[in-house]
Amino acid sequence: MTGGPSADTSPDDVRVADNPAARRFEATEGGRVVGFSTYRLTEDRVVFLHTEVEPEVEGRGIGSRLVAAALDDVRGPGLRVTPRCPFVAAFIERHPDYQDLVRD
């Protein structure tokens, strides 16, 4: 991943989508992946394994937007979540409205 976002890029320019072939949710900005959260899918749950955001976009809330969108996507079909990723676990801990998704 090369090149950085322009200084006037707003968080509204960030898009989050599931990339099932890569088994990860991706945050993109200007067509470039700036963050991702990898997962393993089982029959009834999504195990989040690792989340990463490019250093040049850290501090802009992209990681939180990425995880929130991923969790919203998981909620849609009624799946459960196992947060092995510390970032996802901390996000769920801070946002009680997502705690009902957790399965050990």
C-alpha positions as CSV (number, residue, x, y, z in Angstrom):
1,M,0.0,0.0,0.0
2,T,1.6,3.2,-1.1
3,G,0.7,6.9,-1.3
4,G,-1.2,8.8,1.3
5,P,-4.6,10.5,1.3
6,S,-4.8,14.2,0.6
7,A,-4.8,16.5,3.6
8,D,-8.4,17.7,2.8
9,T,-9.9,14.2,2.7
10,S,-12.7,13.8,5.1
11,P,-13.8,10.7,7.0
12,D,-16.9,10.6,4.8
13,D,-14.7,9.6,1.9
14,V,-13.9,6.3,3.6
15,R,-15.9,3.3,2.5
16,V,-16.1,-0.1,4.3
17,A,-16.9,-3.3,2.5
18,D,-16.5,-7.0,3.1
19,N,-14.0,-8.7,0.8
20,P,-15.0,-12.4,1.3
21,A,-12.3,-13.7,-1.0
22,A,-9.6,-12.2,1.2
23,R,-11.7,-12.9,4.4
24,R,-11.5,-9.4,5.6
25,F,-13.4,-6.2,5.8
26,E,-11.6,-3.3,4.1
27,A,-11.7,0.4,4.6
28,T,-10.9,2.3,1.4
29,E,-10.3,5.9,0.7
30,G,-9.9,7.1,-2.8
31,G,-9.8,3.5,-4.0
32,R,-6.9,2.6,-1.8
33,V,-7.2,0.2,1.2
34,V,-6.3,2.1,4.3
35,G,-7.4,-0.4,6.9
36,F,-8.7,-4.0,7.2
37,S,-10.0,-6.5,9.7
38,T,-9.4,-10.1,9.0
39,Y,-11.8,-12.8,10.1
40,R,-12.6,-16.5,10.0
41,L,-16.2,-17.4,9.2
42,T,-17.8,-20.5,10.7
43,E,-21.4,-21.7,10.4
44,D,-22.9,-19.2,12.8
45,R,-20.2,-16.7,13.7
46,V,-17.4,-14.5,12.6
47,V,-14.1,-14.7,14.5
48,F,-12.3,-11.4,14.1
49,L,-8.5,-12.1,14.1
50,H,-6.6,-8.9,13.4
51,T,-7.3,-5.2,12.6
52,E,-4.8,-2.8,11.0
53,V,-5.0,0.8,9.9
54,E,-2.3,2.5,7.8
55,P,-0.1,4.6,10.0
56,E,-0.6,7.8,7.9
57,V,-4.4,7.7,8.6
58,E,-4.3,6.7,12.3
59,G,-6.1,9.0,14.7
60,R,-9.0,9.8,12.3
61,G,-11.4,7.1,13.6
62,I,-11.0,4.9,10.5
63,G,-10.4,1.8,12.6
64,S,-13.6,2.4,14.7
65,R,-15.6,3.0,11.5
66,L,-14.2,-0.2,10.0
67,V,-15.1,-2.3,13.0
68,A,-18.6,-0.7,13.4
69,A,-19.4,-1.4,9.8
70,A,-18.1,-4.9,10.0
71,L,-20.2,-5.6,13.2
72,D,-23.3,-4.1,11.6
73,D,-22.7,-6.4,8.6
74,V,-22.4,-9.4,10.9
75,R,-25.6,-8.5,12.7
76,G,-27.7,-8.4,9.5
77,P,-27.8,-12.2,8.9
78,G,-27.9,-12.9,12.6
79,L,-24.3,-14.2,13.0
80,R,-22.4,-14.0,16.3
81,V,-18.9,-12.6,16.9
82,T,-15.8,-13.9,18.7
83,P,-13.4,-11.0,19.0
84,R,-9.9,-12.5,19.1
85,C,-8.5,-9.2,17.8
86,P,-7.8,-6.8,20.7
87,F,-9.0,-3.8,18.8
88,V,-12.4,-5.4,18.0
89,A,-12.7,-6.6,21.6
90,A,-12.0,-3.1,23.0
91,F,-14.4,-1.6,20.5
92,I,-17.2,-3.9,21.7
93,E,-16.3,-3.3,25.3
94,R,-16.7,0.5,24.7
95,H,-20.0,0.2,22.7
96,P,-22.6,-1.8,24.6
97,D,-24.9,-1.9,21.7
98,Y,-22.6,-4.5,20.0
99,Q,-22.1,-6.7,23.1
100,D,-25.1,-8.9,22.2
101,L,-23.1,-10.2,19.2
102,V,-20.4,-11.7,21.3
103,R,-20.1,-15.5,21.6
104,D,-17.1,-17.1,23.4
